[in-house]
Amino acid sequence: MTGATPVQGDGVLLRRFTDADVNDLVAGCNDPLTARFMPGLPQPYSPSDAFGWISQGAPAAWASGGAAFAVADPVTGRLIGGAGLGRLVPERAQAEIGYWVAPWARRRGVATAAATALAGWAFARGFGRLELLTDLANAPSQRVALAAGFQREGVRRGAALRRDGHRDDLVVWSRLADDPPGQTPRLLPDLPAGGLSDGVVTLRPLGPGDGEFLHTLLTTPDVAATSLPPIAPDRDEVELRCARAEGRWLAGERADFVIVHALTGAATGNIGLYYDEPRSGQAMIGYAMLPPWRGRGLPTRAARLLAGWAFTEAGIDRLTAGTRPGNVASQRVLEKAGFRREGYLRGRLPGFSGTRVDDVIYGLLAGDLVLVQTASERMP
């Protein structure tokens, strides 16, 4: 089979590739982002490569029982990406879905529309399960998976082999033929535009550009000593954490924020929400501040902002936090934010050289936060 009946999607048209697509195919496949997440593409990608795909590669995909669609603008017919099915497992009625979007068509919902249309097409032809693999650092593609109704199953270690020989982990997503239509619900929603702010402190998501700041913070001796494990991370580890932060947020595992001084725009610290018990609606928070910004009440404000978002937007019912027994400053932060001391756990955390460290546990309910905010409004 060398082609297929065109498939209409939401603002996209899936059709066969033609020779008229050569120039756009070359431009799209030479885009750095496309090349990064599709390491099998020749680089540079030439017109000869494009003609080879159109005349041999795409027809071979169809002949194997898969699919190789060009994604086109339904009005102009211009190529704006590609979508296909491969890695078929016939005995399981399973295939892997893949897509790419040309740089001139991004941020228009093209990938989501193409993935949704292709999934519907595949299910109508007898496939029962589709997989989709995304890089842990490729948050836009993970958003596409969620918007197209795929569910996150886990991480496949070292599944991607890059051009330099390095192996990266991939997130595994799946969609079944009888899954409900529409996007997959998320545990942790996005922040409003501009983040969370009380005029003094602003919380924004941690991202790829925060490596230098976060490394400075996490290698501060007293911050490293209270981390898990209590070891200062190297720069590569921190950069990877920043690159994958949005993906972990989308997975509902944790939401990492940078605490920004609203008046100066300076990054002053980090606060995170770890969704450790979704079934019971409980999450944990943790925070750290750069030394020059301590003693100004910023982490208390950050904790209140985060708690308000967690209770009202994320559907979380209870927050917990822990401090070392001797960390009086951190205990005061929690108490001013409305947390109540609930217990003392012996040897709960790993310490240096195989030792164990005690942990003082605090808890916060939505009603506690309301009481604290009301009291603060009444203060002269």
Buried (B, 14 or more C-beta within 10 A) or exposed (E): EEBBEBBEBEBBBBBBBEEEBBEBBBBBBBBEBBBBBBBEBBEEBBEEBBBEBBEEBBBEBBEBBBBBBBBBBBEEBBBBBBBBBBEBEEEEBBBBBBBBBBBEBBEBBBBBBBBBBBBBBBBEEEBEBBBBBBBBBBBBBBBBBBBBBBBBEEBBEEBBEEEEEEEBBBBBBBBBBEBEEEBBEBBBBEBEEEBBBEEBBBBBBBBBEBBEBBBEBBBBEEBBBBBEEBEBBEEEEBBBBBBBBBBBBBBBBBBBBBBBBBEEEEBBBBBBBBBEEBEEBBBBBBBBBBEEBBEBEBBBBBBBBBBBBBBEBBEBEBBBBBBBEEBEEBBEBBBBBBBEEEEEEEEBBBBEEEEEBBBBBBBBBBEBBEEBBEEEEEEE
